[in-house]
Amino acid sequence: MNPLRTTASHDGTPGPARRHTTHNMQFARLAQHHLRGIRVVLNVLLILALLYTITLIKGLLIPLVLAAFIGVALNPIVAAAARRRVPRWLSASVLMVALITGIGTGIGLLAQPAVGWFHDAPTAVKNFVPKLRAFTQPFEAANRATQSLVGGQAARTPARPATVAIDAWDVLASTPKVLAAVLTVVLLVFFFLIYGDAMLRRLVEIAPNFGYKRHAVSIVRSIQTEVSRYILTTLLINLVLGLLTAGMLWAYKVPDPLLWGAVAMLANFIPYVGAITTTTVLALVGLMNFNEAGQALLPALTFAGITAVEGNLITPFIQGRRMRLSPVAILLWLLVWGWLWGIPGALLAVPMLTSVKLVAERVRGWRWFAMLVQR
């Protein structure tokens, strides 16, 4: 037998060379595996650093994001006026004056009832606690029986009345910050409406060739149109919901129906959580103002029915299938942005998720995200 045949492969490669090649391939696969793991770790660290940065500069980002959404929502009105040869600064000024007047009028109407509720909160709580005894007596009796069986007679501790303290100095100290944030949003919206299109044109000019520029222009225009339509439609739906809630509460003779209608309108920007919170608040308000349990819970039950119809029939029909988002994606997104930015983050979470979905649908390599969050 020829000894060379024992050390050669079927394709003519010598045995040691083949083993060396196999070793190199295994080493390459192992190195690729380690590089993939390092890439995953680096991506996780990058995401954590990004979340920390977003939390650290939230005082800057929240007014900027809010102003961007308001500017996108109002930009079609300014653009339509510009097509009729109305200067952008003039239409933007009229819109801002109308917006500030409307918001100021609403705050003026609702400030006094809100302050009155805060001022009367301790008395309302004291009157509300005895009404809960009918609901809590069975639980208290079961608790006393359990404690007597386990460790003898339960020690009775006097109940302490709930107190609500409102420090006027804290309110005054936070007023300059609130005014500065409002002024920042107003100025940003005003300049977005005037110079927003020019900024977008300059960003498009950075694209390397005509094909990229045309694609970028189509993406920007479609996102502007769809986000604006989504925000204005959602605002209109929530406004109608607030008016219906106020009318319903007025019919049930609940005090300050406009205040609770405004709360329902603002809370409905937070899907699921807002409706549950408003229903709970209306149940507490009813129990504080009415003696009979049926009459007290009727406003909350009616509001729950209204929001069920709105969330399952009206909003999906108006917004269409393309704007519908997965409930799991919405709740996770609300959890993340509520944790990062608090209440402002929860209010802005769904518009941000909708905008990201619209962008992901048109960017190659990110369509999986749009499919993932779509209902």
C-alpha positions as CSV (number, residue, x, y, z in Angstrom):
1,M,0.0,0.0,0.0
2,N,1.3,3.5,-0.9
3,P,1.9,5.4,2.4
4,L,0.9,8.7,0.7
5,R,-2.6,7.5,0.3
6,T,-3.1,7.2,4.1
7,T,-2.3,10.9,4.6
8,A,-4.3,12.3,1.7
9,S,-8.0,13.1,1.5
10,H,-10.3,12.1,-1.3
11,D,-9.8,15.5,-3.0
12,G,-6.1,15.2,-3.0
13,T,-5.5,17.5,0.0
14,P,-2.8,16.1,2.4
15,G,-4.1,15.1,5.9
16,P,-2.2,17.7,7.9
17,A,-3.2,20.5,5.6
18,R,-6.9,19.3,5.8
19,R,-6.7,19.3,9.6
20,H,-5.1,22.8,9.6
21,T,-8.0,24.0,7.3
22,T,-10.6,22.4,9.6
23,H,-8.9,24.0,12.6
24,N,-9.0,27.4,10.9
25,M,-12.7,27.1,10.0
26,Q,-13.5,26.2,13.6
27,F,-11.5,29.1,14.9
28,A,-13.3,31.4,12.5
29,R,-16.7,30.2,13.6
30,L,-15.7,30.6,17.2
31,A,-14.4,34.1,16.6
32,Q,-17.6,35.0,14.7
33,H,-19.6,33.7,17.6
34,H,-17.6,35.7,20.1
35,L,-17.9,38.8,17.9
36,R,-21.7,38.4,17.7
37,G,-21.8,38.2,21.5
38,I,-19.7,41.3,21.9
39,R,-21.9,43.1,19.4
40,V,-25.0,42.2,21.4
41,V,-23.4,43.4,24.6
42,L,-22.3,46.7,23.0
43,N,-25.9,47.2,21.6
44,V,-27.3,46.7,25.1
45,L,-24.9,49.1,26.6
46,L,-25.7,51.6,23.9
47,I,-29.4,51.3,24.6
48,L,-28.8,51.8,28.3
49,A,-26.7,54.8,27.7
50,L,-29.3,56.3,25.4
51,L,-32.1,55.7,28.0
52,Y,-29.9,57.4,30.6
53,T,-29.2,60.3,28.4
54,I,-32.9,60.7,27.5
55,T,-33.8,60.7,31.2
56,L,-31.0,63.1,32.1
57,I,-32.0,65.7,29.5
58,K,-35.8,65.2,29.7
59,G,-36.3,68.8,30.7
60,L,-35.0,69.8,27.3
61,L,-36.5,66.9,25.2
62,I,-40.1,67.0,26.5
63,P,-40.8,70.6,25.3
64,L,-39.0,69.9,22.1
65,V,-41.0,66.7,21.3
66,L,-44.3,68.4,22.3
67,A,-43.5,71.4,20.1
68,A,-42.6,69.1,17.2
69,F,-45.9,67.2,17.4
70,I,-47.9,70.5,17.7
71,G,-46.0,71.9,14.8
72,V,-46.5,68.8,12.6
73,A,-50.3,68.9,13.5
74,L,-50.6,72.6,12.6
75,N,-48.3,72.7,9.6
76,P,-50.9,71.6,7.0
77,I,-53.0,74.7,7.9
78,V,-50.0,77.0,7.5
79,A,-49.1,75.2,4.2
80,A,-52.6,75.6,2.9
81,A,-52.6,79.3,3.7
82,A,-49.1,79.7,2.0
83,R,-50.6,78.2,-1.2
84,R,-53.1,81.0,-1.1
85,R,-50.2,83.5,-0.8
86,V,-50.7,84.2,2.9
87,P,-47.3,84.7,4.5
88,R,-46.3,81.8,6.8
89,W,-45.4,84.2,9.7
90,L,-48.9,85.7,9.5
91,S,-50.8,82.4,9.5
92,A,-48.5,81.0,12.2
93,S,-49.1,84.1,14.3
94,V,-52.9,83.8,14.0
95,L,-52.7,80.1,14.9
96,M,-50.6,80.7,17.9
97,V,-52.8,83.5,19.2
98,A,-55.9,81.3,18.8
99,L,-54.1,78.4,20.5
100,I,-52.9,80.4,23.4
101,T,-56.3,82.1,23.8
102,G,-58.1,78.7,23.8
103,I,-55.8,77.1,26.3
104,G,-55.8,80.2,28.5
105,T,-59.6,80.3,28.5
106,G,-59.8,76.6,29.4
107,I,-57.3,77.1,32.2
108,G,-59.2,80.1,33.5
109,L,-62.5,78.1,33.5
110,L,-61.0,75.1,35.2
111,A,-58.5,76.6,37.6
112,Q,-61.0,77.7,40.2
113,P,-62.8,74.3,40.4
114,A,-59.5,72.5,40.5
115,V,-58.2,74.7,43.3
116,G,-61.6,74.2,45.1
117,W,-61.3,70.4,45.0
118,F,-57.7,70.6,46.3
119,H,-58.8,72.9,49.1
120,D,-61.8,70.8,50.1
121,A,-59.9,67.5,49.8
122,P,-59.3,66.9,53.6
123,T,-63.0,67.5,54.3
124,A,-64.1,65.4,51.4
125,V,-61.8,62.5,52.6
126,K,-63.2,62.7,56.1
127,N,-66.8,62.5,54.8
128,F,-65.8,59.8,52.3
129,V,-64.2,57.4,54.8
130,P,-67.4,56.6,56.8
131,K,-69.2,55.7,53.6
132,L,-66.7,52.9,53.0
133,R,-67.5,51.2,56.3
134,A,-70.3,49.3,54.6
135,F,-67.7,47.8,52.2
136,T,-64.9,47.3,54.7
137,Q,-66.8,45.9,57.7
138,P,-66.8,42.3,56.3
139,F,-63.0,42.5,55.7
140,E,-62.4,44.0,59.2
141,A,-64.5,41.3,60.8
142,A,-62.6,38.6,59.0
143,N,-59.3,40.3,60.0
144,R,-60.2,40.4,63.7
145,A,-61.4,36.8,63.6
146,T,-58.1,35.7,62.0
147,Q,-56.0,37.7,64.5
148,S,-58.0,36.3,67.5
149,L,-57.4,32.7,66.3
150,V,-53.7,33.3,65.7
151,G,-52.6,35.5,68.5
152,G,-55.5,36.4,70.8
153,Q,-57.5,39.5,70.7
154,A,-56.6,42.0,68.1
155,A,-55.3,45.3,69.3
156,R,-57.5,48.1,68.3
157,T,-55.8,51.2,67.0
158,P,-57.7,54.4,66.6
159,A,-58.1,55.3,63.0
160,R,-56.3,58.4,61.9
161,P,-58.1,60.8,59.6
162,A,-56.5,61.2,56.2
163,T,-54.9,64.6,55.7
164,V,-54.0,66.3,52.5
165,A,-51.4,69.1,52.7
166,I,-50.9,71.5,49.9
167,D,-47.9,73.8,50.3
168,A,-48.4,77.1,48.6
169,W,-44.6,77.7,48.5
170,D,-44.1,74.6,46.4
171,V,-46.7,75.9,43.9
172,L,-45.1,79.3,43.7
173,A,-41.6,77.8,43.4
174,S,-42.6,75.6,40.5
175,T,-44.5,78.4,38.7
176,P,-41.4,79.9,36.9
177,K,-40.4,76.5,35.6
178,V,-43.9,75.9,34.2
179,L,-44.0,79.3,32.6
180,A,-40.6,78.8,31.1
181,A,-41.6,75.4,29.7
182,V,-44.8,76.9,28.2
183,L,-42.9,79.8,26.7
184,T,-40.3,77.4,25.2
185,V,-43.0,75.3,23.6
186,V,-44.8,78.3,22.2
187,L,-41.6,79.7,20.6
188,L,-40.6,76.4,19.2
189,V,-44.0,75.8,17.7
190,F,-44.0,79.3,16.2
191,F,-40.6,78.8,14.6
192,F,-41.3,75.3,13.4
193,L,-44.4,76.6,11.6
194,I,-42.4,79.3,9.9
195,Y,-39.0,77.6,9.2
196,G,-39.9,73.9,9.4
197,D,-40.2,73.3,5.7
198,A,-37.0,75.2,4.9
199,M,-35.1,73.1,7.5
200,L,-36.5,69.9,5.9
201,R,-35.5,71.0,2.4
202,R,-32.0,71.6,3.7
203,L,-31.9,68.2,5.3
204,V,-33.0,66.6,2.0
205,E,-30.3,68.4,0.1
206,I,-27.7,66.4,2.1
207,A,-28.8,63.2,0.3
208,P,-26.1,62.0,-2.1
209,N,-28.2,61.7,-5.3
210,F,-31.5,62.6,-6.8
211,G,-33.0,59.1,-6.1
212,Y,-32.3,59.4,-2.4
213,K,-33.6,63.0,-2.4
214,R,-36.9,62.0,-4.0
215,H,-37.3,59.1,-1.6
216,A,-36.5,61.3,1.4
217,V,-39.0,63.9,0.2
218,S,-41.8,61.3,-0.2
219,I,-41.1,59.9,3.2
220,V,-41.1,63.3,4.9
221,R,-44.2,64.5,3.2
222,S,-46.2,61.3,3.8
223,I,-45.1,61.2,7.5
224,Q,-46.1,64.8,7.9
225,T,-49.5,64.2,6.4
226,E,-50.3,61.0,8.3
227,V,-48.9,62.2,11.7
228,S,-50.8,65.4,11.4
229,R,-54.0,63.6,10.5
230,Y,-53.5,61.2,13.3
231,I,-52.9,63.9,15.9
232,L,-55.8,66.1,14.8
233,T,-58.2,63.1,14.6
234,T,-57.1,61.9,18.1
235,L,-57.5,65.4,19.5
236,L,-61.0,65.7,17.9
237,I,-62.1,62.3,19.3
238,N,-60.8,63.1,22.8
239,L,-62.5,66.6,22.7
240,V,-65.8,65.0,21.8
241,L,-65.3,62.4,24.6
242,G,-64.6,65.2,27.0
243,L,-67.7,67.1,26.0
244,L,-69.9,63.9,26.2
245,T,-68.4,63.2,29.7
246,A,-69.1,66.7,30.9
247,G,-72.7,66.6,29.6
248,M,-73.2,63.2,31.2
249,L,-71.9,64.4,34.5
250,W,-74.1,67.5,34.3
251,A,-77.1,65.3,33.7
252,Y,-76.2,63.3,36.8
253,K,-75.7,66.5,38.8
254,V,-72.0,65.8,39.5
255,P,-70.2,69.0,40.7
256,D,-67.8,70.7,38.2
257,P,-68.6,68.6,35.1
258,L,-66.3,70.7,32.9
259,L,-63.3,69.9,35.1
260,W,-63.9,66.1,34.9
261,G,-64.6,66.3,31.2
262,A,-61.2,68.0,30.7
263,V,-59.6,65.3,32.8
264,A,-61.3,62.6,30.7
265,M,-60.1,64.3,27.5
266,L,-56.5,64.6,28.6
267,A,-56.3,61.1,30.1
268,N,-57.7,59.5,27.0
269,F,-54.4,60.4,25.2
270,I,-53.1,57.5,27.3
271,P,-54.8,54.4,26.0
272,Y,-56.3,51.9,28.4
273,V,-54.6,53.5,31.5
274,G,-56.3,56.8,30.9
275,A,-59.8,55.3,30.7
276,I,-59.2,53.1,33.8
277,T,-57.9,56.1,35.8
278,T,-60.7,58.4,34.8
279,T,-63.3,55.7,35.6
280,T,-61.7,55.3,39.1
281,V,-61.7,59.0,39.7
282,L,-65.3,59.4,38.7
283,A,-66.2,56.5,41.0
284,L,-64.5,58.3,43.9
285,V,-66.1,61.6,43.0
286,G,-69.5,59.9,42.9
287,L,-69.0,58.2,46.3
288,M,-67.9,61.6,47.8
289,N,-71.0,63.4,46.5
290,F,-73.8,60.8,46.7
291,N,-75.0,58.6,49.5
292,E,-76.5,55.8,47.5
293,A,-74.0,53.3,46.0
294,G,-76.0,52.9,42.8
295,Q,-76.3,56.7,42.2
296,A,-72.7,57.2,43.2
297,L,-71.3,54.6,40.7
298,L,-73.6,55.4,37.8
299,P,-71.3,58.2,36.4
300,A,-68.3,55.9,36.4
301,L,-70.2,53.0,34.8
302,T,-71.6,55.3,32.1
303,F,-68.2,56.6,31.3
304,A,-66.8,53.1,31.1
305,G,-69.5,52.3,28.6
306,I,-68.7,55.4,26.5
307,T,-65.0,54.7,26.4
308,A,-65.7,51.0,25.5
309,V,-67.7,52.2,22.5
310,E,-65.1,54.8,21.6
311,G,-62.1,52.5,21.9
312,N,-63.5,49.5,20.2
313,L,-65.7,51.0,17.5
314,I,-65.4,54.7,16.8
315,T,-61.6,55.2,17.0
316,P,-60.7,52.1,14.9
317,F,-63.3,53.0,12.3
318,I,-62.0,56.6,12.0
319,Q,-58.3,55.9,12.2
320,G,-58.3,52.9,10.0
321,R,-56.4,49.6,10.2
322,R,-53.1,51.2,9.3
323,M,-53.1,53.3,12.4
324,R,-54.1,50.6,14.8
325,L,-51.4,49.5,17.2
326,S,-50.9,46.3,19.2
327,P,-52.2,46.6,22.9
328,V,-49.1,44.8,24.1
329,A,-46.8,47.3,22.2
330,I,-48.8,50.2,23.5
331,L,-48.6,49.1,27.2
332,L,-44.8,48.3,26.9
333,W,-44.2,51.7,25.2
334,L,-46.3,53.5,27.9
335,L,-44.3,51.6,30.6
336,V,-41.0,52.7,29.2
337,W,-41.8,56.3,28.5
338,G,-43.8,56.7,31.7
339,W,-40.8,55.4,33.6
340,L,-38.4,57.7,31.8
341,W,-40.5,61.0,31.6
342,G,-43.4,60.5,34.0
343,I,-46.9,61.8,33.0
344,P,-45.6,63.8,30.0
345,G,-43.9,60.7,28.7
346,A,-47.2,58.7,29.1
347,L,-49.1,61.4,27.2
348,L,-46.5,61.5,24.4
349,A,-45.9,57.8,24.2
350,V,-48.6,56.8,21.7
351,P,-47.9,59.7,19.2
352,M,-44.2,58.8,19.3
353,L,-44.9,55.1,18.7
354,T,-47.2,56.0,15.8
355,S,-44.6,58.2,14.3
356,V,-41.8,55.6,14.7
357,K,-44.1,53.0,13.1
358,L,-44.8,55.3,10.1
359,V,-41.0,55.9,9.7
360,A,-40.2,52.2,10.0
361,E,-42.7,51.3,7.3
362,R,-40.7,53.3,4.8
363,V,-37.1,52.6,5.9
364,R,-35.5,49.5,4.6
365,G,-34.4,47.2,7.4
366,W,-36.9,48.5,9.9
367,R,-40.2,47.2,8.5
368,W,-40.1,44.3,11.0
369,F,-40.7,46.9,13.8
370,A,-43.8,48.2,12.0
371,M,-45.1,44.7,11.6
372,L,-44.3,44.0,15.2
373,V,-46.2,46.9,16.7
374,Q,-49.2,46.8,14.3
375,R,-52.4,45.2,15.5
